[in-house]
Amino acid sequence: MNFGVFCSISIIALFIGCASNKSNTPDNNRPPAAPSNMIGYALSSTSIRLNWADNSNNESCFIVFRGDMGLWDSIGTSSENNTVYIDSNLVERTPYQYYIIAVNEAGSSNSSNLVILSTRLARPLNLSATLLSPYSVRLNWIDNSQVETGYVIFKYLSDTWAQLGTLARNQSTYVSNNLLDDAEYGYYVVAIDSLENSASSDTVYILTRLAAPTNLASQCTPLGINLNWTDRSNSEINYVIYRGENDILSQYGMVARNQIAFMDSQLTYDLQYQYCVAAIDSASGIAFSDTITAAMIIAAPSNLTGTVVSPFLITLHWNDNSIAETEFKVIRKGQNDWALIGSTSQNRTAFSDSSLDGAINYLYYVVAENKFGSSIPSDTIELSIQGIYFVGSYDTPGTAKGLFVYGDYCYVADGYFGFQVIEIADPRYPTFTGSYNTPGNAQGVIVEDNVAYIADGNFGLLIYDVSNPSLPVQLGNCDTPGYAWNILKRNNIVYIADDSSGIQIIDCTNSTAPTLIGHYNSPGLAQNICFFGNYAYIADYLSGVQIMDVSDILHPIWVGNFDSPGMATGVSTIDNTCIIADNNTIVKFVIVTDPTHPVLCAEYTVAGEARSIFAENRYAYISNQSSGITILDFSEYCNPVLSDVYDTPGSANNIIVNGNYVYVADGNSGLQILYFPH
């Protein structure tokens, strides 16, 4: 095969450079035979190897020609008898044409056969592996190719290579996740295009590190400290527990592989401990968890008990089961939510709660505490303020007959000593504020808008300015014809229970000049009066209860009566029920749905002589003179039930309730204040 005439200057130059070691024989006088069977292959992305058959015995050398787009050029020589040539510094993934000739002094041979060969895809360079965690490795390499379409990553584990993943072109990093800890992995990367894979990168090997336990936590109990952790390793042979203080830890215990808990019971109550856990492998590798701090929880108090001493005081007692507490804390829930209310010092197992918030039911628990924390709570107990309690008293100079609570003051109708003003801001400690010695025998009192209205016996109605409770000033009076026992006010109208003169109706629009505008002559001796709707109910002594329509205050009309067998001295109404104190042991409950036909529905026998009644919500409070007071629950109107009794020291003449406090006009014992939660 002849590709043309090659007697160019470059060929002559190459020939001149050939040095033959063959002897000068007659064969040197003729051109050498042409080489044949030329083959080749790409060594890399930049080099190609050529091989051929040497068919002559007289060549001085071989000349290699490379063609590109029909243009040929000699690119090098190969010495006599050498049938290999490597063409370097080529372009990646590019086809090249080659042929060779043999030459000597006599001339050149014909050309060899023509071969077309391509360089390979460039392989990735400088592959490296970096350990990110016991379970992940980052691979990095140099992208050495200009024409790759992607990369394929291969991974080695346990004598097996497998494809791990692929990447798009121009990438040079990959993260291998979900690895086993404490295991050796190998990696290599190849570039790819649509026709072939490049040669592989260098292979790198890396050993993942032993995985440390995570999520180390403690649960402190009176019996010790429980440690728990998460087992993150697949190759540990055991776990070693380290314990210490002040950042100095030493080996303390050990558990087998796959275990995730340890109980430390060898503790001192007043010390705080540090812990960490380490995974150990067969090659003595070690991986430590984070360090945590814990202290043995102190023992909780037990057998919590309590006593309701008064509405203002509850005492608590408990057992001390700890040897290391610095204090006990008392937590309470009353009207308000759970809150710390106080503490006691070490070893002190009693507490007095004097800061009650007005609730009826109280919940308590106690915790022991030291510098490392709190015990678990004691059992919770519930204590209820039930029944009636003495709160305080004030002995007025006269005989307490009636009373009224207004703001922080209790006004007491004190017989021949007029009325007394007692401060009750703290009902436990009532104190004298002021008084006014009325001319008569003060029996009843009402206060409204800083004006006090007094039923003053033979002197009828007296009116006083009490805007300064310590210095009452008389405003006016209205002398009724009878004996003023009691008083009631609606709007600007005052009604006086005036004994034999029945009910006197007085206009007090002008407090300095009250005016008598009407009356009702009841058949008995009017002792007391109350209202329900447009009807007035009069406790009329021997004539029972008289009922009159007061829609027209100037012309009250009698509509009915209930003739109780005793001497009606007190009356109160709630809903459609009229409750009568009959000045004997009987309290009567009368239905007055139709005031013209009152109907007896129940009776209740009390101790002493029922003198007056105050009804509120579902309770009737009855003053029983020498027998104190009785409280009846009439949730079922026709079935009153005893709720409580309290024997005051004097003669309970009248009673009024404000909130949970019961105020009693107690004759010669003055003002008595009781507490009844409801």
LUMKEVO-284536 format. One line per 2 residues: their letters; for each residue x, y, z of C-alpha. Coordinates in steps of 0.5 Angstrom, whole numbers. Layout:
# LUMKEVO-284536
A	X,Y,Z ~ ... .
***
This chain:
# LUMKEVO-284536
MN	0,0,0 ~ 3,7,-2 .
FG	0,13,1 ~ 4,18,-3 .
VF	11,20,-4 ~ 15,21,2 .
CS	21,24,0 ~ 20,30,4 .
IS	25,34,8 ~ 22,32,15 .
II	23,24,12 ~ 30,25,10 .
AL	31,29,17 ~ 28,23,21 .
FI	32,18,16 ~ 39,21,18 .
GC	37,21,25 ~ 36,13,24 .
AS	42,9,27 ~ 43,2,24 .
NK	46,-3,28 ~ 45,-8,22 .
SN	52,-10,18 ~ 53,-7,11 .
TP	50,-13,7 ~ 48,-13,0 .
DN	41,-12,3 ~ 42,-5,5 .
NR	43,-3,-2 ~ 35,-5,-3 .
PP	29,-1,0 ~ 27,-5,6 .
AA	20,-9,6 ~ 14,-6,8 .
PS	12,-7,16 ~ 5,-10,16 .
NM	-1,-12,21 ~ -1,-5,25 .
IG	-5,-5,31 ~ -6,-1,37 .
YA	-10,1,42 ~ -11,7,47 .
LS	-7,7,53 ~ -11,13,56 .
ST	-14,20,54 ~ -8,23,52 .
SI	-4,17,49 ~ -4,11,44 .
RL	0,5,43 ~ 2,2,36 .
NW	4,-5,34 ~ 6,-8,28 .
AD	10,-14,24 ~ 17,-12,22 .
NS	18,-16,15 ~ 25,-13,13 .
NN	32,-15,16 ~ 35,-9,13 .
ES	31,-3,16 ~ 35,3,19 .
CF	28,5,23 ~ 21,6,22 .
IV	18,12,21 ~ 11,13,24 .
FR	5,18,21 ~ -1,21,24 .
GD	-7,23,19 ~ -12,28,21 .
MG	-17,30,16 ~ -13,28,10 .
LW	-7,31,12 ~ -1,27,14 .
DS	5,28,18 ~ 11,24,21 .
IG	11,24,28 ~ 17,20,30 .
TS	21,14,29 ~ 22,7,32 .
SE	29,4,32 ~ 30,-2,28 .
NN	27,-9,30 ~ 23,-4,35 .
TV	15,-6,33 ~ 12,-1,39 .
YI	11,6,38 ~ 7,11,44 .
DS	4,17,41 ~ 3,22,47 .
NL	0,29,48 ~ -7,27,45 .
VE	-14,30,46 ~ -19,26,50 .
RT	-24,22,46 ~ -21,24,39 .
PY	-20,19,33 ~ -13,19,30 .
QY	-10,15,23 ~ -4,12,23 .
YI	1,8,18 ~ 9,7,18 .
IA	14,5,13 ~ 21,2,14 .
VN	27,6,11 ~ 34,5,10 .
EA	40,8,6 ~ 37,5,0 .
GS	30,8,1 ~ 23,7,4 .
SN	19,1,4 ~ 11,2,2 .
SS	7,4,8 ~ 4,-1,13 .
NL	-4,-2,13 ~ -8,4,16 .
VI	-11,4,23 ~ -16,9,26 .
LS	-16,9,34 ~ -19,14,39 .
TR	-16,16,46 ~ -20,14,52 .
LA	-25,18,56 ~ -21,22,62 .
RP	-21,18,68 ~ -22,22,75 .
LN	-16,24,79 ~ -14,25,86 .
LS	-20,21,89 ~ -20,22,97 .
AT	-24,20,102 ~ -26,24,109 .
LL	-30,21,115 ~ -36,25,117 .
SP	-39,21,122 ~ -39,13,124 .
YS	-44,13,118 ~ -42,17,113 .
VR	-36,19,108 ~ -35,24,103 .
LN	-31,23,97 ~ -28,28,93 .
WI	-24,28,86 ~ -21,32,80 .
DN	-26,32,74 ~ -21,31,69 .
SQ	-25,30,63 ~ -28,35,58 .
VE	-33,31,55 ~ -36,26,60 .
TG	-44,25,61 ~ -43,23,69 .
YV	-40,19,74 ~ -41,12,77 .
IF	-38,11,84 ~ -37,4,87 .
KY	-36,2,94 ~ -32,-4,97 .
LS	-35,-8,103 ~ -33,-15,106 .
DT	-29,-17,100 ~ -35,-15,95 .
WA	-35,-9,90 ~ -42,-6,88 .
QL	-44,0,84 ~ -46,6,90 .
GT	-49,11,86 ~ -49,16,80 .
LA	-48,23,79 ~ -49,28,73 .
RN	-43,31,69 ~ -38,36,72 .
QS	-39,34,79 ~ -33,32,84 .
TY	-36,30,91 ~ -41,25,93 .
VS	-43,23,100 ~ -44,16,102 .
NN	-49,15,108 ~ -52,9,112 .
LL	-45,6,113 ~ -43,1,119 .
DD	-39,4,124 ~ -32,1,125 .
AE	-32,-2,118 ~ -27,-2,112 .
YG	-30,1,106 ~ -26,2,99 .
YY	-28,7,93 ~ -27,8,86 .
VV	-30,13,81 ~ -30,12,73 .
AI	-33,18,68 ~ -38,15,63 .
DS	-41,18,57 ~ -45,14,52 .
LE	-40,10,49 ~ -35,8,55 .
NS	-33,8,62 ~ -26,12,63 .
AS	-21,8,67 ~ -22,8,74 .
SD	-20,13,79 ~ -15,11,84 .
TV	-18,7,90 ~ -18,9,97 .
YI	-20,6,103 ~ -22,8,109 .
LT	-24,6,116 ~ -31,8,119 .
RL	-30,10,127 ~ -33,6,132 .
AA	-40,10,134 ~ -41,13,141 .
PT	-48,12,144 ~ -52,18,144 .
NL	-58,21,148 ~ -55,19,155 .
AS	-60,21,160 ~ -61,19,167 .
QC	-68,18,171 ~ -66,19,179 .
TP	-70,16,184 ~ -70,15,192 .
LG	-66,8,190 ~ -61,10,185 .
IN	-60,13,178 ~ -62,10,172 .
LN	-58,11,166 ~ -61,10,159 .
WT	-58,11,152 ~ -58,9,145 .
DR	-54,4,142 ~ -51,7,135 .
SN	-46,1,134 ~ -46,-5,130 .
SE	-39,-7,133 ~ -39,-6,140 .
IN	-37,-12,145 ~ -39,-8,151 .
YV	-41,-2,154 ~ -36,1,160 .
IY	-40,6,164 ~ -35,12,167 .
RG	-37,16,174 ~ -34,22,177 .
EN	-34,28,180 ~ -31,35,178 .
DI	-30,33,171 ~ -25,27,174 .
LS	-29,21,171 ~ -26,13,172 .
QY	-29,7,170 ~ -35,5,174 .
GM	-39,-1,171 ~ -40,-5,165 .
VA	-45,-8,161 ~ -45,-13,155 .
RN	-46,-11,148 ~ -53,-8,145 .
QI	-55,-7,153 ~ -58,0,153 .
AF	-59,1,161 ~ -55,1,168 .
MD	-57,2,175 ~ -53,6,180 .
SQ	-55,5,187 ~ -48,6,190 .
LT	-49,13,192 ~ -49,19,197 .
YD	-55,23,198 ~ -51,30,198 .
LQ	-47,29,192 ~ -48,30,185 .
YQ	-45,25,180 ~ -42,26,172 .
YC	-43,20,168 ~ -41,18,161 .
VA	-42,11,157 ~ -37,9,152 .
AI	-37,3,147 ~ -31,-1,146 .
DS	-30,-6,140 ~ -25,-12,139 .
AS	-19,-8,137 ~ -20,-4,143 .
GI	-23,2,140 ~ -27,7,144 .
AF	-32,12,143 ~ -35,16,149 .
SD	-42,19,149 ~ -43,26,152 .
TI	-43,27,159 ~ -49,28,164 .
TA	-50,30,171 ~ -55,27,176 .
AM	-56,27,183 ~ -60,21,187 .
II	-67,24,188 ~ -68,25,195 .
AA	-74,21,199 ~ -81,24,198 .
PS	-85,25,205 ~ -90,21,206 .
NL	-97,20,211 ~ -99,27,210 .
TG	-104,29,214 ~ -108,36,216 .
TV	-113,39,221 ~ -117,45,219 .
VS	-116,49,226 ~ -121,55,223 .
PF	-123,58,217 ~ -116,62,217 .
LI	-111,56,219 ~ -110,49,217 .
TL	-104,45,220 ~ -100,40,216 .
HW	-96,34,219 ~ -92,29,215 .
ND	-86,24,215 ~ -79,25,214 .
NS	-76,20,210 ~ -70,23,207 .
IA	-63,24,210 ~ -61,30,206 .
ET	-66,35,205 ~ -65,42,206 .
EF	-72,44,206 ~ -79,42,205 .
KV	-84,46,200 ~ -91,46,201 .
IR	-96,47,195 ~ -103,48,195 .
KG	-109,49,191 ~ -115,53,193 .
QN	-119,58,189 ~ -113,59,185 .
DW	-109,54,182 ~ -103,50,185 .
AL	-98,55,188 ~ -92,54,193 .
IG	-95,57,199 ~ -89,56,204 .
ST	-83,52,206 ~ -80,49,213 .
SQ	-73,48,214 ~ -69,41,214 .
NR	-72,36,219 ~ -78,40,220 .
TA	-85,36,219 ~ -90,41,221 .
FS	-93,47,217 ~ -99,52,219 .
DS	-102,55,213 ~ -105,62,215 .
SL	-106,65,208 ~ -112,61,206 .
DG	-116,64,200 ~ -123,63,202 .
AI	-124,57,198 ~ -128,51,202 .
NY	-124,45,199 ~ -116,45,199 .
LY	-111,41,196 ~ -104,40,199 .
YV	-98,36,197 ~ -91,37,200 .
VA	-84,36,197 ~ -77,35,200 .
EN	-71,39,197 ~ -64,40,197 .
KF	-59,43,192 ~ -60,38,187 .
GS	-67,38,186 ~ -74,36,189 .
SI	-77,29,191 ~ -83,26,188 .
PS	-89,29,191 ~ -92,26,197 .
DT	-99,24,197 ~ -104,29,196 .
IE	-109,31,201 ~ -116,34,201 .
LS	-118,38,207 ~ -125,42,207 .
IQ	-127,47,211 ~ -134,45,214 .
GI	-139,47,219 ~ -139,53,223 .
YF	-133,56,226 ~ -132,62,231 .
VG	-128,68,228 ~ -128,74,233 .
SY	-133,78,237 ~ -134,85,240 .
DT	-137,86,247 ~ -142,92,246 .
PG	-143,96,252 ~ -151,95,251 .
TA	-155,89,249 ~ -154,88,242 .
KG	-161,87,239 ~ -160,88,231 .
LF	-155,89,226 ~ -153,91,219 .
VY	-146,90,215 ~ -144,96,211 .
GD	-137,96,207 ~ -132,94,213 .
YC	-137,96,218 ~ -142,92,222 .
YV	-147,97,225 ~ -150,94,232 .
AD	-157,97,235 ~ -155,96,242 .
GY	-161,97,246 ~ -161,103,251 .
FG	-153,105,248 ~ -156,107,241 .
FQ	-152,104,236 ~ -145,102,235 .
VI	-140,102,229 ~ -135,96,229 .
EI	-130,95,224 ~ -130,88,221 .
AD	-124,89,215 ~ -121,83,219 .
PR	-127,79,222 ~ -122,76,227 .
YP	-121,82,230 ~ -127,87,230 .
TF	-125,94,233 ~ -129,100,236 .
TG	-130,105,231 ~ -135,110,233 .
SY	-142,110,236 ~ -149,114,237 .
NT	-153,114,244 ~ -160,115,241 .
PG	-165,117,246 ~ -169,111,246 .
NA	-168,103,246 ~ -165,102,239 .
QG	-168,95,236 ~ -166,95,229 .
VI	-161,98,224 ~ -160,99,216 .
VE	-155,103,213 ~ -155,105,205 .
DN	-151,110,202 ~ -147,112,208 .
VA	-154,114,212 ~ -156,109,218 .
YI	-163,108,219 ~ -165,106,227 .
AD	-171,103,229 ~ -171,106,236 .
GN	-177,103,240 ~ -181,109,243 .
FG	-177,114,239 ~ -179,111,232 .
LL	-174,112,226 ~ -168,116,227 .
IY	-163,118,221 ~ -156,119,222 .
DV	-150,121,217 ~ -144,115,218 .
SN	-140,118,212 ~ -135,118,218 .
PS	-136,112,221 ~ -132,114,227 .
LP	-137,121,228 ~ -144,119,226 .
VQ	-148,126,225 ~ -156,126,226 .
LG	-160,128,220 ~ -167,127,222 .
NC	-172,123,225 ~ -180,121,225 .
DT	-183,119,231 ~ -188,113,230 .
PG	-194,112,234 ~ -192,105,237 .
YA	-186,102,239 ~ -181,101,233 .
WN	-178,94,233 ~ -175,93,226 .
IL	-174,97,220 ~ -174,95,212 .
KR	-172,100,207 ~ -174,100,199 .
NN	-172,105,195 ~ -173,112,199 .
IV	-179,109,203 ~ -178,106,210 .
YI	-182,101,213 ~ -182,101,221 .
AD	-185,94,225 ~ -188,99,230 .
DS	-191,94,235 ~ -199,95,236 .
SG	-199,101,231 ~ -197,96,225 .
IQ	-193,98,220 ~ -191,105,219 .
II	-189,108,212 ~ -184,114,212 .
DC	-182,117,206 ~ -174,119,207 .
TN	-173,122,200 ~ -170,128,205 .
ST	-166,125,210 ~ -167,131,214 .
AP	-174,131,214 ~ -177,124,214 .
TL	-185,124,213 ~ -190,119,215 .
IG	-194,118,209 ~ -198,111,210 .
HY	-199,106,215 ~ -202,99,216 .
NS	-205,97,222 ~ -204,89,223 .
PG	-209,86,228 ~ -203,84,233 .
LA	-196,87,235 ~ -192,88,229 .
QN	-185,85,230 ~ -181,85,223 .
IC	-182,85,216 ~ -180,83,209 .
FF	-181,83,202 ~ -182,79,196 .
GN	-184,82,190 ~ -190,87,191 .
YA	-192,84,198 ~ -190,85,205 .
YI	-190,80,210 ~ -191,82,217 .
AD	-189,78,223 ~ -195,80,227 .
YL	-193,76,234 ~ -200,73,236 .
SG	-203,74,230 ~ -198,70,226 .
VQ	-196,73,219 ~ -200,78,216 .
IM	-199,79,208 ~ -201,86,205 .
DV	-200,88,198 ~ -196,94,197 .
SD	-196,96,190 ~ -199,103,192 .
IL	-195,105,198 ~ -200,110,200 .
HP	-205,105,201 ~ -203,98,203 .
IW	-208,92,202 ~ -209,86,206 .
VG	-209,80,202 ~ -208,74,207 .
NF	-205,71,213 ~ -202,65,216 .
DS	-204,64,223 ~ -198,61,227 .
PG	-199,58,234 ~ -193,61,237 .
MA	-191,68,237 ~ -189,70,230 .
TG	-182,75,231 ~ -178,74,225 .
VS	-180,73,218 ~ -176,72,211 .
TI	-178,70,204 ~ -174,67,199 .
DN	-177,65,192 ~ -184,63,194 .
TC	-183,61,201 ~ -184,65,207 .
II	-180,62,213 ~ -183,64,220 .
AD	-179,64,227 ~ -185,63,232 .
NN	-181,65,238 ~ -182,58,240 .
TI	-178,52,238 ~ -182,51,231 .
VK	-179,54,225 ~ -185,54,219 .
FV	-184,54,212 ~ -190,56,208 .
IV	-191,56,201 ~ -194,63,198 .
TD	-194,62,191 ~ -201,65,192 .
PT	-200,70,198 ~ -208,70,199 .
HP	-207,63,201 ~ -201,61,204 .
VL	-200,53,205 ~ -195,50,211 .
CA	-191,45,207 ~ -186,44,213 .
EY	-184,45,220 ~ -177,44,224 .
TV	-176,44,231 ~ -170,48,234 .
AG	-167,49,240 ~ -169,55,244 .
EA	-174,60,242 ~ -173,62,235 .
RS	-173,70,235 ~ -171,72,228 .
IF	-169,69,221 ~ -164,71,215 .
AE	-165,67,209 ~ -160,66,203 .
NR	-159,62,197 ~ -161,55,200 .
YA	-160,56,207 ~ -164,59,213 .
YI	-160,62,219 ~ -164,62,225 .
SN	-163,66,232 ~ -165,62,238 .
QS	-164,67,243 ~ -161,63,249 .
SG	-159,57,245 ~ -155,61,239 .
IT	-156,60,232 ~ -159,54,228 .
IL	-157,53,220 ~ -162,49,216 .
DF	-161,47,209 ~ -168,48,205 .
SE	-165,46,198 ~ -172,42,198 .
YC	-176,47,201 ~ -181,42,204 .
NP	-176,38,207 ~ -171,42,211 .
VL	-165,39,214 ~ -160,41,219 .
SD	-154,44,217 ~ -150,46,223 .
VY	-151,49,230 ~ -147,54,234 .
DT	-149,56,241 ~ -147,63,242 .
PG	-145,66,249 ~ -151,71,250 .
SA	-158,71,247 ~ -158,71,240 .
NN	-163,76,238 ~ -161,77,230 .
II	-157,75,225 ~ -154,77,218 .
VN	-150,74,213 ~ -145,77,209 .
GN	-141,72,204 ~ -139,66,209 .
YV	-139,70,215 ~ -145,70,220 .
YV	-146,76,224 ~ -150,75,231 .
AD	-153,81,235 ~ -152,77,241 .
GN	-155,81,247 ~ -151,82,253 .
SG	-145,79,249 ~ -145,84,244 .
LQ	-143,82,237 ~ -141,75,235 .
IL	-138,73,228 ~ -138,66,226 .
YF	-135,63,219 ~ -140,58,215 .
PH	-137,56,208 ~ -143,55,203 .
***
